[in-house]
Amino acid sequence: MKLIVPIEFYRQGGVERVICGTIERLIELEEVEEIILVLPKKEIPYFQEKLPKSPKIKYESFTLPSKSLQSRILSLINKFSSLSGNFKAEKFTKFLKRLRRKYQSEFSIKYLANHYQATHCLYFLINLLNPPNLNIHLAMVSHDLFWRFAPLSYPESYVRKYDLNLLEWLKKVDIVFAVSQKTRQDIISIFPEFSDKITTIPNSGFPTKSNASREIFSLGENSSESNEELPIFYLPSSFGIYKDHLSLLKAGIKLAEKKLKFKIVLIGKETDNLIAGKITLSQQKNTQEYIDYLHQCQEISQNNQNIMQEYFEGLGYCSDEDVEKWYRNSSCVVFPSKYEGFGLALSEAVVRGIPAIVSDLEVFREQVDIYKCSDLVDFFPMGDVDALANCMEKFILNPRKRLSAEEIDTRFSHWTWRETAKEYVRLLGEL
């Protein structure tokens, strides 16, 4: 199998770890002869640093030989675009730019697929991208349908744009890999005619080689980095409306007012500003629900700065190494999300042997079923601050110990990134 993997854009964090974790294990499989990783040129050094050195991985960019017919077509589009700019034909100029991006991507992928004689093409991210017209098997990964199912009101035009784009992909791909059964059912609820194309391959929570974190398994429950006296609750997630950091702030304040001893550590974009009471958010900034949520976050943080400074630590965006360091330091992972397509932090906590407190979402129940770890996870009703505070207080007063390295290996090694990669290869091979 020769697999071409175009990454036209990506998000640092969970999706990036999914990409790296899967590719790291794909190159270990005998069935995989080559992976052609196609990236924006400026991103190639970053992924070369992140991924293991392997002759199986070929790094390419979205460029074409200068004298090729496709390159000449793109040059012609560029000339028309320049001319339209001179005549201030704004709409036509935008159309030509979109056309160029579309064909730049498609021509490059077609050229590379032919050059390497690729057998399959796999997209890890497809939102608002154009599906390529290829004469090889095409597959996609679906992480979520946030525009439809997240508790945030998107404009009808926005929802329709994403729906139509997903429909275009569903028509062209041979198979869809949904990261959870919930995501699969969400797609089917909108486009039931494609149910036979959609299968579920859950992510793994195990560390990837790229974040150099296998050492966590030698730390286990007796890690010198963990603080037995001060329980540390950890939320590794960028700030966003449906991540519901607000409920965690409110729960933490309730516990602080009881004079309990604990620390809450937040990692992810904007979490530093959240604790400082200076948060901004780009999503739906003109909607009332955005305004209300933002106001509540700012008000609760600004009015409780003494508690914020004593009990909370907002670290903002951090490196993978720092994310792992705080997994090692933490006593319990708290994940109060109101919506997730998968919710990687729960699986990441479980396979590190860390207890977790999470909102009662279907995707979290799925992960508990995968790893058979109900003894490690407490659920609370989504958005219920009192219930969340009660779970956290219970943990503070009677903390659970982390699992040992031996327990982790015995209980959870049945679903690692290797098993995920094997499923991708098996299903692609059956096409």
N, C-alpha and C positions, 0 to 999 in steps of 0.2 A: 504494500500500500504506500503510495506517495501522496501525501496530504498537503494541500496548499491552504494556508491559514491567513487570510487578509485581516489586518487590524487597522482599520482606517481611523479609529479613535478608540480610546479606552479610558477607564476611570481608575485612578490610583485608589487602592483600598481593596475591598472584597472582590470585585470583578477581576482586578489585576491578579490577585492571588489564585483565583479560579483558573485563569489563563496559564499562569506559571505552573501551578500544581499539576494541571492536566498535561501540559507539554513535557514537563520533566519526566512524567511516567510513560508518556507515549513513546519517547525515544528509547525506553528500555525494552519495549516489546519487539519480538522478532518479526511480527507481521508488518511493522512500520519500517519502511526502507528509508524514507526521507520526509522531513517536514519543511516546507518552504514557507517561511514566516515573512509576510509582506507588511511593511510598516512605513509610515512617513520617515523620510531619510534621517531627520533629526532624532528620531526615537530609537534607531537601530543600536547605537552604543549603550543606551540604557538597558535594553533587553539583552544585549550581549553580556552585560554585567550581571543581570538578574538570573539568567538561565545558565544551566551547566554547559560547559564547553563540550560540544559533540559534533562529530562529522555528519551526523544525521540532520542537523539544523542548518538550513541555508537561509541567510538573511538577504532580503531583497527590498527595494523601495518601489513606490508607485511611479516608476519612470520607464521610458521606452527608448530603444535604439534611435538615435537622432535621424537616421535616414529611412526609418520604417514608414510605411503608408499611414499607420495610425498616428505617428508623431507629426506627420505633415497635416493630417486632418485637424489635430489639436492646434497646430500653428495657425491654420486658417481660421479656426474659431477665435483664436486670440486676436487676429487681425481685425475680424469683424467686431469683436468686443471693443477694441481700441477706437475703431471708427465710430461706433455707436456712442462711445463716451465723448468723443469730440462734438457730436451733435446733440448731446445731453438727452439721449434716449434712455432714460434711467431704467424703465421696465425691461426694455430689450437687452440692455447691458446685464442686468441681473439674470435674465433668462440665459444669456450666453455663458455667464460664469457658472451657473448651475449645470448647464449642458457640458461645459468643459470638465467640471469636477466629476460628473457622471462618467463621461467617456475616458477621462484620464484613469479612473479606477478600473473600469471594465476592460479597457484595452490592455492595461498593465497586467491584470490578473489573467486575461486570456493568453497574452504573450508568455507569461511565466509558466502557466499551466502547460502550454505546448512545449516550451523550452525544456522543462523538467519531466515532461510526460506524466503529469500528475493524474492520479486516478480519482481523487475526491477533493472537494473544497468544503471547508468548515469555517463558518463565521461564529465567533463568540459574542459579537455585538452587532445588531442590525438596525437599531432604531433610526429611522429616517434616512437610511442608506438605500441605494438602488440595488436590487438583486442582479447579479451579473448573468448574462446569457452564456452559459458554458455547455460544452458537450461532454462533461463529466458529472458525476454525482455531486449534488449540492445539498449541504446540511447547515442548520443553524441552531444556536442555543438560545432559549428564551428564559430570561431571568425573572421577569415580572411584567405585569401590565398595569403599571402605576397610574397611567392616565385614566384608567377605567375603575380601578378598585382601591386606590389609596384614598383615605378620608380627606380629600381636598378637592374643591370644585374647580375643575378646569373648564375653560370656555368650550362650547360645543364645536367650534371650528378646530380647536386644538385636539380634542378627542377624535374628531373625524379624520384629521391629518394622520394621526398615529394609527387609527384603525385601518385606513386605506393602505398605509405603508405595510402594516402587518399582513393584510390580505394579499398584497402583491407578492410578498415573500412566501406566504403559504401556498400560493399557486405554483411557484417555481421550485421550491425545495423538494427534495425527495424524502427528507425526514426532519423532524423538529425534536430537539432534546430539551425538554422542560426540566428545570432544576428542582422542581417539587411537584407532587401530585396536585397540589392546590393551583399552581401556575398552569398545569396541563388542563385542569377543569375550567379555569378562567378563560383560556383560549377557546376551548370547546363551547363554552356558554355563549360566545360571540359568533364563532365560526364552526358550528357543529359538523359541517360537511367535510372538515379536514381531520376529524378525530383519529382516523386510521394512520395518519402521518405523524402523530404526536406521541412520543414516549417519554417516560420520566427517568432521568439519571440524576440522582441527588448529588450535591457537592459533598466533598469530604472536609472535615474540620482539621485534619492533620496538618502540621507545619509543612511548608514547601522548603525545598533545599535552598531556594533563593533568599529566604530570610534567615538562614544559618541558625535555625532554632531547634535542631534536634536535641541540643543539650538540655532542653526542658525535661526530657524523660530521665535524665540522671539526677534531676533536682528532687522530683517527687514531693512527698508531703513534708519532708524534713529540710526543705530548702532553707539555706541561711538567708536568702533574700526575702522570704516571707516574714510577716510580722505577726506573731502569735498573739500579742497583747492588744493590738489595734486592728480590728477587722477593716479590711479595705474592700469597698465595693467598686467595681470597675465596669465602665460602659465604653467600649471602643467603637464609636460611631460618630460620623460627622453630624452636625446639628441640622435638623430638618423638622418640618412640622409633624410628619407622621412617625418620626423617631420618638416623639413624646418625651424629650428631656424635661419638659415642664413638670410632668407628674413626678419624676425623680427629684427635681428640685423641691417640690412641695413635700414629698415624703421625707426627704433629708432634713428639711426644716422642722417637721413634726418631731423627728427623732432627736434633733439637736435641742429642741425645747424641753425634752425629757432628760437632758444632761447625759445622754448615752455617749459612749466613746466609740468613734468610728471615723472613717474617711471615705469620701466618694471621689474617685478619679475619673475624669472624662478625657478621652482622646478623640480627636477628629476635628475636621475643619470647623472653625468658629466657636469651638467649645471654650477657648480662652476668653473670647469676647462675651460669651454667655455668662460666665461666672462674674465678669467685671461689669455686667449690666449694660454692655455696649453692642448688643447683638444686632446684626442686619441679616436679611434673608432675601435672596433674589426671587424665590418661587412665589408667583402669584401676588406680587407686592401690592397690587391695586385692588385685591379682593378684601371684603370685610373680615373673612375668617383669618386671613394673613394679618391684617391690622390688629385684630383682637388677640391673636396668639402672640404676636411680637410685643404688644403692650403688656400682656401678662408676664412674659418672660423678663422684660426689662423691669417692670414694677417689682416683681418678687425678688429679683436679684438686687436691685438698687435699695430696696427697703430692708434687706437682710444682709447687708454687706459684712457685718461682723461674723455671722454664721457662714456666709460664703467663704470668707477668708480662712476661717478656722476648720471647717468641715469639708470643703470642696476644693478640688484642684482641677482647673481646666487647662489642658496642655496644648490645645489646638492641634493642627496637623503634625504628625510625628512620623518618623521613619519606621520601617518594619521592625528594626531592632528595638526601638522604644516600645512599640506595641507589644512585642514579645516580653520585654523586660517587665512591663506592668502585668502581663498575664502571670509571670512568675511571682510578682510581688502581691498579687491580689488574693483575697480570701474568697470572694464570690463575684461572679459576673451578673450584672443586672441589665436586662434588655426589655424596656417597657414599650416597644414599638406598637403602633396601631395598624401597621401594614408592613409586610415583607413578602418578597417573592420566594425567598429562602431564609435569610437571616443567619449569615455565616457565623456570627459571634457565638451563638449557642453551641453549634458543633465544635467550634474552636475551643470553647471552655470545657466541654465534656471530654474531648480527647486529650486534654491537658489535666484531666482529673479534678477540675475546679467546679464546685457547686454553682448553681445558677438560679436566679429568680427571673422569670420571664412572663410577659403578658400571654394570656390564653389564646394564642393564634393557632390556626390549623397547621401552618407550616412548622411551628415549634413542636406540636404534637407528633408530626411526622418524624422529626429528627429524634425525638425521644424513642419512638418505635424503632428507628433504624439502629440506634445504639443501645437499646434496652437499658435506659439509664434513668428511670423514674425516681430512683433513690437519690439522684444528684440534682434534680430539677423541681423547683416549686413554681406553680402557676398562680397568677392572680388575674382577676377580671380586667380586661383592657381599660385603661383610663381611671381605674379605681385607686385613688391616692391612699385612702385608708387601708385598703387591702395590701397594697405595695408596702406601705410603712409597717404593717403588721408582720409581713414576711421578713422584712429586713430586721425588725426588732427581735423576732424569733431567732434569726441567725446570730445577731449580736450576743444575745443571752445564752444561746446554745449552738455555737458554730460547728459546722460539719468539717471534718478533716478532708484535705485533698487526697485523692487516690495515689497510691504508690506507682512507680514506673511499671512494676510487675502487673499490678491490677489493670493499668491502662492497656498494656500489651495483650493481656488475656481477654479483656472484655471488648475492646474496640478495634482490634487490628483486622476485623473482617470487612471494614469499609474504609479504605484509605484512598489516596489519589490513584494508586495503582489499580484498584478495583474499578474506579470511575473510568480510567483510561481504557481498561479492558472492555468495558461495556460500550464505550464509543467505537472502538475498533470492531467489536463483534457485530454491532448493529450496522455500521458502515459497510462491513464486509458482506452483509446479507443483502445489500441493495442490488 
